[in-house]
Amino acid sequence: MKPARLVAWTLVLALALAMTAPMAMAAPVPSQTTCATAAAADEKAVAAERDMIKAKLMDFGLTEKKAADRVSLLTDEEVHAIVLDLNSVQTAGLRSGDSWDTTTVLLVVVLVVLLVH
């Protein structure tokens, strides 16, 4: 077998193995941090903010009990700061369906050309 063909088949195998690996998805990260004082929020507002955070955690896959447990650990200032950043949370990583990028497509095309030639 020619060395170029051996290298091409090795790359095809490595690419196939890499594409079958599970994808890691990143969690949302707040874009900035803010400070808020406890005097700025009354009890009713803080309770509503805690419910909003709990709902967001449940959207991320936590059970209602685990979400409530985590929210109960937060201080009123932390709750207010998190709620201020809820709308500015940015996601990172690949979205579903974005696994084939330009580099992968070009690599596949080059490998096919090497194998056919």
Summary of the structure (lengths in Angstrom):
residues: 117
radius of gyration: 23.9
end to end distance: 13.2
largest distance: 76.5
contacts: 256
relative contact order: 0.19
helix: 64%
strand: 3%
